């Protein structure tokens, strides 16, 4: 592209037409932030048993640490999303990472349930801001015909962090304990420094922010009947996504240990294989959504998720759980690759980060009850019954997409 054409884009806020260095840096910054979130949340799942034993926590108290983190994410999503739409993507993304890093590190100093709960909640506030701001940043920096795959690459950042947690935790936890694992959480602050000094605000945001409406970004999510339908549909989609993901991923290591006597290393192998299936699903989702559209791709994944969850709920052989778990992960969590692009295309620049954070983190808050509900159903009936319940939720997902969410492939951001 000629230099004068690039300068023209910067002056007018014209949408990007190619993937340049700024777009790649934006992608790396968003993906790294999201990877840190995934690492932190999964090590918490691995460490719940050790934390509960050391601090004399009940099973409900241990599970509530995950719930508190996700509920905190809703608060952070609302506050930081609105702030990002006002003062900029890069600055606020940096603040969220620092807040998350500091309070994750403070968890290492916890002396009991209540102070650990407070640290987890505040760390969740930082965590809640990162997803939406990073997704908005990437959506605005990448061309429309590659927007879904770029969003899926950011989502892969989370899975990279989760996979790292599954590999690293069994090696380090016996040596440094759960306090040492939390202490590692301070390192994301270093990444925040790099993000703050190497990334630039997207031209679309800079241009649109000059004449941004005075109306609250939060109100823009329900400004009229049509927009309210969109927001309701996205809340349903994000809630089902997070409920299923956290319900399975938080309890599966415990289930494998209890039902089959798996050691931590064996549970980590199951988690790693399932996550690799999720990684493949996310990658494929982004490319499919750019080629055939958002709705057809979501419909395919939702129906296959329903089928695979029902199949999975009937398995009892650990080897079958390993193989089918990867296929189930492909469809159940592969959909996360599409939310960033879809939400970005449904809402204007003046409310884009707010929409990403608020809608997805409401889903996270609902998803935060996934471990509690799955645990309760597993205790009353069986883990298989709890997994089968998820199938009905993916059918709800299907109808929400069908009735409430339009196709927006190739749409230019306004």
C-alpha positions as CSV (number, residue, x, y, z in Angstrom):
1,X,0.0,0.0,0.0
2,X,1.3,3.5,-0.9
3,X,2.5,5.8,1.9
4,X,0.0,8.5,1.1
5,X,-2.9,6.0,1.1
6,X,-1.8,4.8,4.6
7,X,-1.7,8.4,5.8
8,X,-5.1,9.0,4.3
9,X,-6.4,6.1,6.4
10,X,-4.9,7.6,9.6
11,X,-6.5,11.0,8.9
12,X,-10.0,9.7,8.0
13,X,-10.2,6.6,10.2
14,X,-10.9,4.5,7.1
15,X,-11.1,0.7,7.9
16,X,-7.8,-1.2,7.4
17,X,-7.5,-3.2,4.1
18,X,-4.5,-5.3,4.9
19,X,-2.7,-6.9,7.9
20,X,0.2,-4.5,8.8
21,X,2.7,-4.4,11.7
22,X,0.2,-2.5,13.9
23,X,-2.4,-5.1,13.4
24,X,0.0,-7.9,14.3
25,X,1.2,-6.1,17.4
26,X,-2.4,-5.5,18.5
27,X,-3.1,-9.2,18.1
28,X,0.0,-10.2,20.1
29,X,-0.8,-7.7,22.9
30,X,-4.4,-8.9,23.2
31,X,-3.5,-12.6,23.0
32,X,-0.8,-12.3,25.6
33,X,-3.1,-10.6,28.1
34,X,-5.8,-13.3,27.5
35,X,-3.2,-16.1,27.9
36,X,-2.4,-14.8,31.3
37,X,-6.0,-15.0,32.3
38,X,-6.3,-18.6,31.1
39,X,-3.2,-19.6,33.0
40,X,-4.3,-18.1,36.2
41,X,-7.9,-19.5,36.2
42,X,-6.8,-23.1,35.4
43,X,-4.1,-23.3,38.0
44,X,-6.8,-22.3,40.4
45,X,-8.8,-25.4,39.4
46,X,-5.7,-27.6,39.8
47,X,-4.9,-26.0,43.2
48,X,-8.3,-26.0,44.8
49,X,-7.7,-29.3,46.7
50,X,-4.3,-28.0,48.1
51,X,-5.7,-24.6,49.0
52,X,-8.7,-26.2,50.7
53,X,-6.5,-28.6,52.7
54,X,-4.1,-25.8,53.8
55,X,-6.7,-23.2,54.7
56,X,-9.3,-25.7,56.0
57,X,-11.9,-24.7,53.4
58,X,-15.2,-26.5,52.7
59,X,-15.9,-27.7,49.2
60,X,-18.4,-24.9,48.7
61,X,-15.8,-22.3,49.9
62,X,-13.2,-23.7,47.5
63,X,-15.7,-23.6,44.5
64,X,-16.7,-20.1,45.5
65,X,-13.1,-18.8,44.8
66,X,-13.8,-19.6,41.1
67,X,-17.2,-18.0,41.3
68,X,-15.9,-14.9,43.0
69,X,-13.2,-14.5,40.3
70,X,-15.8,-14.6,37.5
71,X,-18.3,-12.3,39.3
72,X,-15.4,-9.8,39.8
73,X,-14.9,-10.1,36.0
74,X,-18.4,-8.7,35.4
75,X,-17.6,-5.6,37.5
76,X,-14.3,-5.2,35.7
77,X,-15.9,-5.8,32.4
78,X,-18.5,-3.0,32.9
79,X,-16.1,-0.5,34.4
80,X,-13.1,-1.0,32.2
81,X,-15.1,-1.5,29.1
82,X,-16.8,1.9,29.5
83,X,-13.5,3.5,30.4
84,X,-11.8,2.0,27.3
85,X,-14.5,3.4,25.0
86,X,-13.8,6.8,26.5
87,X,-10.0,7.1,27.0
88,X,-8.5,4.5,24.8
89,X,-7.9,0.7,24.3
90,X,-4.2,0.6,25.1
91,X,-4.1,2.6,28.3
92,X,-7.0,0.8,29.9
93,X,-5.8,-2.7,28.8
94,X,-2.5,-1.9,30.6
95,X,-4.4,-0.9,33.8
96,X,-6.4,-4.2,33.8
97,X,-3.3,-6.4,33.4
98,X,-1.5,-4.6,36.3
99,X,-4.5,-4.9,38.6
100,X,-4.9,-8.6,37.7
101,X,-1.2,-9.3,38.2
102,X,-0.8,-7.5,41.6
103,X,-3.9,-9.2,43.2
104,X,-3.0,-12.6,41.8
105,X,0.4,-12.2,43.4
106,X,-1.3,-11.2,46.7
107,X,-3.2,-14.5,46.8
108,X,0.2,-16.0,47.7
109,X,0.0,-14.2,51.1
110,X,-3.6,-15.2,52.0
111,X,-4.1,-16.4,55.5
112,X,-7.7,-17.6,55.3
113,X,-10.8,-17.8,53.2
114,X,-12.0,-14.2,53.4
115,X,-8.8,-12.4,52.4
116,X,-8.2,-15.0,49.6
117,X,-11.8,-14.4,48.4
118,X,-11.1,-10.6,48.3
119,X,-7.9,-11.0,46.4
120,X,-9.6,-13.4,43.9
121,X,-12.5,-11.0,43.4
122,X,-10.2,-8.0,42.7
123,X,-8.0,-10.0,40.4
124,X,-11.2,-11.0,38.6
125,X,-12.0,-7.3,38.1
126,X,-8.7,-6.9,36.2
127,X,-9.3,-10.2,34.3
128,X,-12.8,-9.0,33.3
129,X,-11.4,-5.9,31.5
130,X,-8.9,-7.7,29.3
131,X,-11.0,-9.8,27.1
132,X,-13.3,-7.2,25.7
133,X,-10.7,-4.5,25.3
134,X,-8.3,-6.8,23.5
135,X,-11.1,-8.1,21.2
136,X,-12.2,-4.6,20.3
137,X,-8.6,-3.5,19.7
138,X,-8.0,-6.4,17.3
139,X,-11.3,-6.0,15.5
140,X,-10.6,-2.4,14.8
141,X,-7.0,-3.1,13.7
142,X,-7.7,-6.0,11.3
143,X,-9.5,-5.9,7.9
144,X,-13.1,-7.0,7.7
145,X,-12.4,-10.2,5.6
146,X,-10.0,-11.5,8.3
147,X,-11.7,-10.2,11.4
148,X,-13.1,-13.5,12.6
149,X,-9.8,-15.4,12.3
150,X,-8.0,-12.6,14.1
151,X,-10.5,-12.8,17.0
152,X,-10.1,-16.5,17.1
153,X,-6.3,-16.0,17.4
154,X,-6.9,-13.9,20.5
155,X,-9.1,-16.6,21.9
156,X,-6.3,-19.0,21.3
157,X,-4.2,-17.0,23.7
158,X,-6.5,-18.1,26.5
159,X,-6.1,-21.8,25.5
160,X,-2.3,-21.3,25.3
161,X,-2.4,-20.1,28.9
162,X,-4.6,-23.0,30.0
163,X,-2.4,-25.5,28.2
164,X,0.7,-24.0,29.9
165,X,-1.1,-24.3,33.3
166,X,-1.9,-27.9,32.6
167,X,1.8,-28.7,31.8
168,X,3.5,-26.5,34.4
169,X,1.3,-27.0,37.4
170,X,2.1,-30.7,37.9
171,X,5.8,-29.9,37.7
172,X,5.9,-26.8,40.0
173,X,3.0,-27.3,42.4
174,X,4.7,-30.1,44.4
175,X,7.8,-28.0,44.7
176,X,6.7,-24.4,45.3
177,X,3.1,-25.1,46.5
178,X,0.0,-23.1,45.8
179,X,1.4,-19.9,47.2
180,X,4.4,-20.1,44.9
181,X,2.1,-20.7,41.9
182,X,0.1,-17.5,42.7
183,X,3.4,-15.6,43.1
184,X,4.1,-16.3,39.5
185,X,1.0,-14.2,38.7
186,X,3.0,-11.0,39.2
187,X,4.9,-11.4,36.0
188,X,2.1,-10.2,33.7
189,X,3.0,-6.7,34.9
190,X,6.1,-6.9,32.7
191,X,3.9,-7.7,29.7
192,X,1.8,-4.7,30.6
193,X,4.8,-2.4,30.3
194,X,5.5,-3.8,26.8
195,X,1.9,-3.4,25.7
196,X,1.7,0.2,26.9
197,X,4.8,1.3,25.0
198,X,4.7,-0.7,21.8
199,X,1.0,-0.6,20.7
200,X,-1.0,2.2,19.1
201,X,-4.7,3.0,19.2
202,X,-6.5,1.8,16.0
203,X,-7.3,4.6,13.5
204,X,-11.0,3.7,13.6
205,X,-11.1,4.4,17.3
206,X,-9.1,7.6,17.1
207,X,-11.4,9.0,14.4
208,X,-14.7,7.9,15.9
209,X,-13.7,9.0,19.5
210,X,-13.5,12.7,18.3
211,X,-17.3,12.8,17.9
212,X,-18.3,10.1,20.3
213,X,-21.8,10.5,21.7
214,X,-22.2,11.8,25.2
215,X,-24.6,9.0,26.0
216,X,-23.4,6.3,28.3
217,X,-21.8,3.4,26.4
218,X,-23.8,1.1,28.7
219,X,-27.1,2.6,27.6
220,X,-26.1,2.1,24.0
221,X,-26.4,-1.6,24.5
222,X,-30.2,-1.2,25.1
223,X,-30.8,2.0,23.2
224,X,-33.8,0.6,21.2
225,X,-35.8,-2.6,20.8
226,X,-33.5,-4.0,18.1
227,X,-30.3,-3.4,20.0
228,X,-31.8,-4.9,23.1
229,X,-32.6,-8.1,21.2
230,X,-29.0,-8.3,20.0
231,X,-27.8,-7.8,23.6
232,X,-30.2,-10.4,25.0
233,X,-29.1,-12.9,22.3
234,X,-25.4,-12.3,23.0
235,X,-25.9,-12.7,26.8
236,X,-27.5,-16.1,26.2
237,X,-24.7,-17.2,23.9
238,X,-22.0,-16.0,26.2
239,X,-23.7,-17.5,29.3
240,X,-24.0,-21.0,27.7
241,X,-20.5,-20.8,26.5
242,X,-19.0,-20.0,29.9
243,X,-21.3,-22.2,31.9
244,X,-20.3,-25.3,29.8
245,X,-16.6,-24.4,29.8
246,X,-16.2,-23.7,33.5
247,X,-18.5,-26.5,34.6
248,X,-16.5,-29.1,32.7
249,X,-12.9,-27.7,33.0
250,X,-13.0,-26.9,36.7
251,X,-14.5,-30.2,37.9
252,X,-13.0,-32.6,35.4
253,X,-9.6,-33.0,37.1
254,X,-11.4,-33.7,40.4
255,X,-13.7,-36.2,38.7
256,X,-10.9,-38.1,37.1
257,X,-9.0,-38.3,40.4
258,X,-12.1,-39.5,42.3
259,X,-13.6,-41.9,39.7
260,X,-10.5,-43.4,38.2
261,X,-7.8,-42.6,40.8
262,X,-5.9,-40.4,38.4
263,X,-2.9,-38.6,39.8
264,X,-2.4,-34.9,39.1
265,X,-0.2,-35.7,36.1
266,X,-2.8,-38.0,34.6
267,X,-5.5,-35.4,35.0
268,X,-3.2,-32.9,33.4
269,X,-2.8,-35.2,30.4
270,X,-6.6,-35.3,30.0
271,X,-6.8,-31.6,30.3
272,X,-4.0,-31.0,27.8
273,X,-5.6,-33.3,25.2
274,X,-9.0,-31.7,25.6
275,X,-7.5,-28.3,25.3
276,X,-5.7,-29.3,22.1
277,X,-9.1,-30.2,20.7
278,X,-10.4,-26.8,21.8
279,X,-7.4,-25.1,20.1
280,X,-8.2,-26.8,16.8
281,X,-11.9,-25.9,17.2
282,X,-11.2,-22.2,17.8
283,X,-8.7,-22.0,14.9
284,X,-11.1,-23.6,12.5
285,X,-14.0,-21.5,13.7
286,X,-12.4,-18.3,12.8
287,X,-11.5,-19.4,9.3
288,X,-14.9,-20.9,8.7
289,X,-16.7,-17.8,9.9
290,X,-14.7,-15.6,7.5
291,X,-15.5,-17.9,4.6
292,X,-19.1,-19.0,5.1
293,X,-20.4,-16.5,7.7
294,X,-20.9,-16.2,11.4
295,X,-24.4,-17.8,11.7
296,X,-23.7,-21.0,9.7
297,X,-20.5,-21.6,11.6
298,X,-22.2,-21.1,15.0
299,X,-25.1,-23.3,14.0
300,X,-22.7,-26.1,13.0
301,X,-20.7,-25.9,16.2
302,X,-23.8,-25.7,18.4
303,X,-25.5,-28.8,17.0
304,X,-22.2,-30.8,17.1
305,X,-21.6,-29.6,20.7
306,X,-25.1,-31.0,21.7
307,X,-24.3,-34.4,20.0
308,X,-20.8,-34.7,21.5
309,X,-21.9,-33.7,25.0
310,X,-24.6,-36.4,24.9
311,X,-22.1,-39.0,23.7
312,X,-19.6,-37.9,26.3
313,X,-22.1,-38.2,29.1
314,X,-22.5,-42.0,28.4
315,X,-18.8,-42.8,28.6
316,X,-17.1,-44.5,31.5
317,X,-13.8,-45.7,30.1
318,X,-10.9,-43.3,30.8
319,X,-9.4,-43.9,27.3
320,X,-12.7,-43.1,25.6
321,X,-13.0,-40.0,27.8
322,X,-9.6,-38.9,26.6
323,X,-10.3,-39.2,22.9
324,X,-13.9,-38.1,22.8
325,X,-13.1,-35.3,25.2
326,X,-10.8,-33.7,22.5
327,X,-13.6,-33.9,19.9
328,X,-16.1,-32.5,22.4
329,X,-13.7,-29.7,23.2
330,X,-13.4,-28.9,19.5
331,X,-17.1,-28.0,19.3
332,X,-17.9,-26.9,22.8
333,X,-15.2,-24.4,23.2
334,X,-14.4,-23.8,19.5
335,X,-17.2,-21.2,19.5
336,X,-15.2,-18.9,21.7
337,X,-13.3,-18.0,18.5
338,X,-16.3,-16.2,17.1
339,X,-17.6,-13.9,19.8
340,X,-15.0,-11.2,19.5
341,X,-15.7,-10.6,15.8
342,X,-19.5,-11.0,16.2
343,X,-19.9,-8.5,19.1
344,X,-17.5,-6.0,17.4
345,X,-19.7,-6.0,14.3
346,X,-23.0,-5.6,16.2
347,X,-22.1,-2.5,18.1
348,X,-20.6,0.9,17.3
349,X,-17.1,2.1,18.1
350,X,-18.4,4.2,21.0
351,X,-19.7,1.1,22.8
352,X,-17.6,-1.7,21.3
353,X,-15.3,-2.5,24.2
354,X,-18.3,-2.0,26.6
355,X,-20.3,-4.5,24.6
356,X,-17.5,-7.0,24.5
357,X,-16.8,-6.8,28.2
358,X,-20.3,-6.4,29.6
359,X,-22.0,-9.1,27.5
360,X,-19.2,-11.6,27.7
361,X,-18.6,-11.1,31.4
362,X,-22.3,-11.4,32.2
363,X,-21.9,-14.8,30.6
364,X,-18.8,-15.3,32.7
365,X,-20.8,-14.5,35.8
366,X,-23.5,-17.0,34.9
367,X,-20.7,-19.4,33.9
368,X,-19.2,-18.9,37.4
369,X,-22.2,-20.9,38.7
370,X,-21.3,-23.8,36.4
371,X,-18.9,-25.4,38.8
372,X,-21.5,-25.1,41.6
373,X,-24.3,-26.5,39.6
374,X,-22.2,-29.3,38.0
375,X,-20.9,-30.2,41.5
376,X,-24.4,-30.2,43.0
377,X,-25.8,-32.4,40.2
378,X,-22.8,-34.7,40.3
379,X,-23.3,-35.1,44.1
380,X,-27.0,-35.8,43.8
381,X,-26.9,-38.0,40.7
382,X,-23.6,-38.4,38.8
383,X,-21.1,-36.4,36.8
384,X,-22.5,-38.0,33.7
385,X,-25.9,-36.5,34.5
386,X,-24.3,-33.1,35.0
387,X,-22.6,-33.2,31.6
388,X,-25.8,-34.4,29.9
389,X,-27.6,-31.3,31.3
390,X,-25.3,-29.2,29.1
391,X,-26.8,-30.6,26.0
392,X,-30.1,-28.8,26.6
393,X,-28.2,-25.5,27.1
394,X,-26.6,-25.8,23.6
395,X,-30.0,-26.2,22.1
396,X,-31.0,-22.9,23.8
397,X,-27.9,-21.4,22.3
398,X,-29.1,-22.5,18.8
399,X,-32.5,-20.8,19.1
400,X,-31.0,-17.6,20.5
401,X,-28.7,-17.3,17.5
402,X,-31.5,-18.2,15.1
403,X,-34.0,-15.7,16.5
404,X,-31.9,-12.8,17.8
405,X,-28.5,-12.5,16.0
406,X,-28.2,-11.4,12.3
407,X,-25.3,-12.3,9.9
408,X,-22.6,-9.6,9.9
409,X,-19.8,-11.1,7.9
410,X,-17.7,-8.5,6.1
411,X,-19.5,-5.6,7.8
412,X,-17.4,-2.4,8.2
413,X,-17.2,-1.0,11.7
414,X,-19.0,2.2,12.4
